[in-house]
Amino acid sequence: MSSILIRNARLVPIGSGEHAADAPVDVLIERGTVAGVGPDLDRPRDVDEIDAAGRWIIPGLWDQHTHLAQWTLASQRLDLAGARSPEDATLAVADWIAQHPGLPVVGWGHRSAGWDREVTVSELDAVSGDTPVVLISGDGHHAWLNTTALMHLAMPVRDSVVRETEWFAVYPRLATLVGSDGTSPEAYRRTLDAAAARGVAGLVDFEFGASREEWAERWGQGCDRLRIRWATYADTLDDVIAAGLRTGDPLSADPRLTMGPLKIISDGSLNTRTAWCCEPYGDAHRLEYPSGQPNLSGAELREQLARAHAGGLEIATHAIGDAAVREALAAYAETGARGAIEHAQLCRRDDVRRMAELGVRASVQPAHLLDDRDVTDRIWGARSERCFAFRWMVDDGVELALGSDAPVSPLDPWLAMASAVHRSADERGPWHGEQALTVREALAASVDGRPTVGVGSRGDLVLLDRDPLLRDLDPADTAELGAALRAMPVATTVVAGHVVHDDR
């Protein structure tokens, strides 16, 4: 923990009933905590000083849902986000192999729910030969592999994609195919530095197949830029409980690296059409499970929640379909567990109210609506009015926490806020704009529950070159608000009193 004095900063009121200060103030951080806020503060001996020069100051931003190794690797992968058909994807693979002969292909980002047919392994084999190819869906819930890759990863040969639990289990073995250079300490530091440049002070890491020992080792190798909460999955839960680790406990001598929640993936996704819904999908005739399906039985879900809760862990339960959300809430109620619904993409109004009653957070990723807008209208139809229902959540008293699910969406809190406020990424108007957040609400959901900077605040602060509440703009012009949020200029990021980014 460190100390620093920031002079001439404008406080940004985070709470809905708060008001901006009339004039800039000084902010003193001592030993990682805000110790003073006011005009003309005395500078203690041996404390560094920076001049904010009238910039706006907010608590450090958080991304509450990342897969950090996958995001770090993303820059080295074949980008398939623009593929509009299986033919587009196979052509991109053939081009990549021609340009990188002898190297395995790992692609990311295709969204096959928008394609007019299912893909086959044989058509991928036809363009790849003996080169291993793994194409990971943009939602992370399935992968399209060729036969060479299936055999290398010791998977049964088939002519269809690998989905859900089977894919999650094999994902950590990708390192045997492509190596781990993309997740070296240097690569992680670049990722963390890029996050700090967007004002991010902390991340929750839901990486598959990771371990707390790996993060502690990585921390000692210079990946100590930001606060990190490491989440466990069921396969490492016994180890976490045996070690006596509870959510919030430090994982190293540095209290910025802490134990996070247990992550449970209770259903699938929209793009893979495995999210568990109360009614069938619009293209149910193509599906083995017309309404999607749960990944766990009700008994299995409750057993995991109860065991983690007894061990002092919060739980982060992935639930995208409305049936999955309802079942997860019932499990929280019956076990007394605490934590969040991750995604909560399709909800019934009564279940949103139930979320508020139980004190279960909604950990949501607004930028997903940009990618899912068209496919949602096509295969969920009128249910789209209940998708990304942020206004219901705020009005009903649900605590919101914004994130990205990187690499599903970019690790950029300003993009998440812009998506929550404008709900469109193109020339079309807001998609179900009645569910939009205000700029202030989006910012409040991005600072890890921190209030306006004051004495006792965590010493994680961001200086901005523009008022993040955009009070100089028309609040009804959400397109302009969204554009301004996406372009928000970050001058300085401070974590626990350490300057981790400075572009003043």
N, C-alpha and C positions, 0 to 999 in steps of 0.2 A: 504494500500500500504506500502511496506517495502523497505529497502535499503540493498545492499550487494555488496561486491567487489569480483570478480572472477579473480584470477591471472593465468597467463600462459595457456591461451586457444588459440586454433587454429581456426581462422575464416573460415567458410565454405562458399564459394561464391555460392549464390543461383541463381543469374541471369546468363543468358547464356553468356553474354559478360564480366563477372567479373572473376577475378583471385584471387587465394589464396594469403594471406600475406606470406612474407618470413619467419616470425618468430612468435612465440606466443605473444599474447597481453593480457593486463588486460581489464576487462569490469566492469564498475561501474554502478550499478543500484541505483538510488535515487528516493524514493517515487514512486516506481513502473515503472520507465522509465529509459532507458539507458542514463546515463548522461556523460559517458566518455568511450572512447576506445583508447587504446594505450599502449606503454611500460611503466612500472614502474609508474603507477598512484599512487598519494598520497591517503592514506586511511583516509577518514573523521572520525571524532570522533564518537564513538558508532555505527559504521558500521561493521557488521560481515564480515569475509573474509574466502574464501575457495580457495584451490589450485587445479586448474584443471589439473596440472601436464602434460601439453601438450595434453590434450584431445581436441576433436573437438567440436565446439560450433555452434549451429543452433538456429533459432527461435523455440518457442514452437510449437508442432504439433497440428493439429486440426482434429477431426472427424466431418465432416460437415453434417452427417445424421445418427442419432441414435434414437432408441426407448428405452430410458434408463430404464424404469420400466421393460419392457419385457426382456431386456438384464440382468438386475439384477435378475429377476426370473428364467432365463434360467438354472442356475445350479441346481435348484430344480425340473426340469421337466424331464419327460421321453424323452430321446434322441432317435428320430426316423430317424435321418439322414441316417442311414445305411439300412433302410427298402427298399427292392427292389420290394415289392409286397404288396397288401392288406393283404395277409396271414402273411407276416413278421410282419406287424404292429399289427395285432390282436393277434399274438402269444406273442409279446412284452407286449401288454396290459395285457394279461392273466397272464404272469409271474410277472408283476409289482403288479397286484392286489393280487396275492398269497403272495408276499413279504411284501405288505403294506395293509393288510386287513382293511377295514373300511374307507380308505382315498380316496378322489377323485383323478382321474388321469388327469393330464394335460400334454400332449405330445407336442413335438415341432420338426419340421425339416423334415418331410417326403415330398417327391417331387413326387406327383402322376402323373405328366406329363410323367414320365418314366415308369409308370405301363401300363399293357396291357388291363385294363378295369376300369370302374368307380366303386367306392365303394358304399356300402349301409349302412344305419343305422342298419338294421336288423342283419347284420353279426357282427357288433360291439356289439349290444345287446346280441348276443349269447355267447360272452366271458366275458361280464361285469356284467350281471344281473342288480341289483339295484345300483351299484356303478357308480356315474357320471363320464363320460369320455369325454374329450375335446381334440382332436388332431389337433393342429394348423399346417397348411402347412408351409413349410420352407420359402415360400415367404411372409407369413403373410396375404395372400389375401383370404384364405378360411379355414374353420375348419370342421372336421368330428366329429360330436357329436353323442353320443348314446341317446336313448329316454329319459332316466332319466335326462341327462344334458339339453336336449331341454326343458323339462317340468320345471326343476328348474329355467332356465333362461327365462321362460315365452315366449318361442318361439313356433311357429306352429310345430307340429310333422310332419315329412316328412321322406322319405327314401333316401335322398341325402344330400350332404354337404351344408353348409351355406357359401355363397360367398359375396365378395365385400362389398357394402354399408351396407347390412343387418348384416354382420359379424362385420364390424367396429363399428356399433351402439351397438352391444351387448357386445363387448369385455370388456368395463369398468365394466360390471356386473359380470365378473368372480370373483371379490373379494367376492361376496356373496356366492360363491361356495367354494373357497379355502382360503379366508381370505387375509390379507395384510401383514402378517409377512415377506414375501419375499421382500417387499419394505419398510421395516422399515428404519429409519435413519442409523442404523448400517449396514444394507445390502447395502444401497446406498454408504456409506463411503467405504466399501470394493470394490465396483465396481469402484469408483473414484480413489482409491489408486492403483488398478490394472492398470487403464488407465494411471495414472501418471508414473507408473513403465515402461511404453512403450513410455514415452516422450510426452504424450498428455497433453496439457495445456488448451484446450478448446473443448467443445462439443456443437452441435446444437441438442436440444432434441425435437423430433417430436412425443412424446408419445401421444397415443389416450386417450381421456377422462380426460386429466390432466388440471390443472388450475394454473394460476400464483400465486394464494394465497398459493397453496400447495408447490410450489417451494420456495416461500419466507419463509414459515414456516420451510421447510426442511433445508434451508440455515442457519437458526438460530439454528438448531439442529446439527450443525457440518458438514453439507454436502457442505462446502465452499472451497473445495480443488482446484477446477479448475474454469475456466470461463465457464459459461453456457448461451446459448441463448435459451430462451423458445419460441417455436412456438405455435401459436394459430391455431385452425381449425374454420370452419364456425360457429360451435355451440357456440363458445365463442368470435366471432369477434365483436359482438355488444358491449359486455362488455369492450373489449380492446379499441374500438373506443370511447366509452363513457368516459373511463378513460383518454383519450387523449394520449395514449401510441403510440409512433412511434418506428419503428425498431431502436435499439441502445439505447433506453431509459433505465435507471436502473429500476429494479423491487424491489430493496431494497436500504438500505443505502450504500451497497457495490456495486460499479460500475462494479464488475465482473459478476454480475447476471443481464442480460439485456433482453429486448424484442427482439425477433427474427422476423421471417416472418409469414405470413399467409400460411398455408399448404393446398393445394388443391390436391385431388387425382382424376385426370381427367380420368384415365382409369385403367385397371386391371394389370395383370402380365402375364408373359410367362408361368409359371408353372401351373397356374389356367386356362390358355388359354383365358384370358379376356383382355389382352393388345389389344388396338385398332389398327388394321393394315390396310394398303392400299389394301392388297391382302389376300385371305383366308389362314388359317392355312393348313399345310399338312395333318392334320387329321380332316379337316373341317366336314366330314360326321358324326363325333361324337358330334359335337357342336351345341348348340342352336343358337349361333351367330358365323357363320363361320369365320369372320374376327375380332372377339372380338367386343367390343362396348365401347363407352364413358360412364363414370359415370355421366356426366353433359351434358346438351345441350349446344350448342354454346352460346346461350343467357345467360344461367346460369353461364357459365364460365366467360364471359365478365363482367357480373354484379358483381361477386365476385372480380375479378381483379380490376375493376374500383373503387369499394367501398373501398377496402383495400388501393389502391394507393392514393385515396383522403384523407385517414386517415394517410398517412405517413408510411405505411407499405410496405416492400418488399414482394414479393410473391414467394413461392417455389411450383412449379407446377409439381406434379408427372405425367410423361408421358413416358411410356415404348415403346409402338408401334409407328411406323412411322406416322400413321394417327393422333395419339394423339399429337406427337411432332409438326406436321405441324399445327394443330388446336391451340395448346397452343401458338405457335409463332405468329399466326395471331391475337390471343387475346391480346398478349403483344403489338403488333404493333398498334392495333386499340385503346387500352386504354392508352398507354403511360406508363404502369406499368413497374416496375423494379424488377429484381430478377433472378431466376434460373429455369432451367428445371431439375427436379430431375430424375435421372436414364438415360434418353436419350439413351435407350438401343439399339433401332433400328432406324436409321436415314437415310434419303436420303441426298446426298451430297449437294444439293441446300438448304436444310433446315439447315445444319451445317453452310453454308455461311450466311444464314439469321440470325442465332443465333449470329454470330459475328457482323453483321451489326447492330443488335438491342442492342448489349451489354448485352445479356442475358447469364449468366453463365451456364456452364454444371456441375452440381453437380452429380458426378458419383461414382460408387462403383465397382472398378475393380475386387474384389474377387468374385463377382457374376458370372463372366465369367467362373470361375473354376467349379461352380456347373451347369451352364447352357449350357456348351459347347455341350454336346452330344444331349440334347433335342432340342437345337436350330438347329443343323444340321438336325435333324429328322423332325421337324415340321415347320421350317422356310426355310430349304433347302439353296438355293443359296443366300438367303438374309443374311446369316450369315456373309458374307463379309462386311456388313454394321452394324454389331453389335459391341458395345463398340468401336466406331470409334475414338479412342483418337488421332491418328495421324492426321486424317482429322481436328479434332478440333483444335489441336495446330497449324497446318500449316495454317488454315484459320483464326487464331487470336481469337478463343473462349477462354475465361478464364475458366480454369479447377479447380475444387475443389473436392478433394477426400474424401470419407467417407466409412462407412461400411454397413449402414442400420442394425446395430446390433439390434436384434439377428439373422437376416438373414445371415450375415457373422460376424465373430468375431470382436470385437472392438479392432483392432490392425492396426495402420497406416502402419506398416512395411509390413504386409501381403498385404495391399492394394497396396503399392508401388511395391512390388515384383510381384503382379499379373499384374499390368500395364506394367511392364518391360519384364517379361518372358511369360505371358499369357498361363501358363500351370501349373498343380499341380501334374503331374505324369511323367512317362518316355517318354510320347509323346512330340514332339516338340511344339513350340509356335503355338497357334491357331490364325490364321490370324496375324502372326507376323508383317506384314506390318503396322498394326495399333498400334504397341507397342510404349511406351514412353521410352526415355532415363532415366537413373537414376536421372540426374539433373532435368529433366522435372517433374518426379514423385515427387521428393522432393519439388520442387517449388509449386506444386499443393497441398501440404500437410501442408503449414505453414500459411494459412489464408491470403494469399497475402502479407506476410511480406517479405522485402528484406533481404539481408545479414545483420547480426547484426551490428548496427552502432548507433551513437548518435541520440536520438529521437526514437529509436526502443521501442516497447512495452517490458516491463521487464519480458517477458516469454521466458526462454532460456532452452536449453537442452545440456548437456555434454555427449558426446559419446566416447566409448573406441576405435572406429574405424572410419576412414574417411567415412562418409555416401555416398560420391560420388563414392567410390570404385575405385579410380583411379589407384590402384595397380593391378586391374583385367583386363582381356581382354574384352573390351566393346562389342565384338561380341558374347561372350559366355553368353547368357542371362540366361541359367540355373544356372551357377555359380553366376551370379549377383543376381538372385532371391533368391537363397539359402542364400547368404550373407545378403541380406536385411531382410529376415525373422528372421535371427539370430542376428540382430544388437544389440549390448550390450549398454544399456542405463545406464549411471552412475548417473546422477543427473538431476532432473527436477525442474525448478524454475518458479513460476507463480506470476507475479506482485511483484517480489522481494522476495517472500517467497519460501523457499526450501520445496517442497511437496514430493520429493522422493530423496533419497541419498543412493547409493550403491557403493561408491568409495572404 
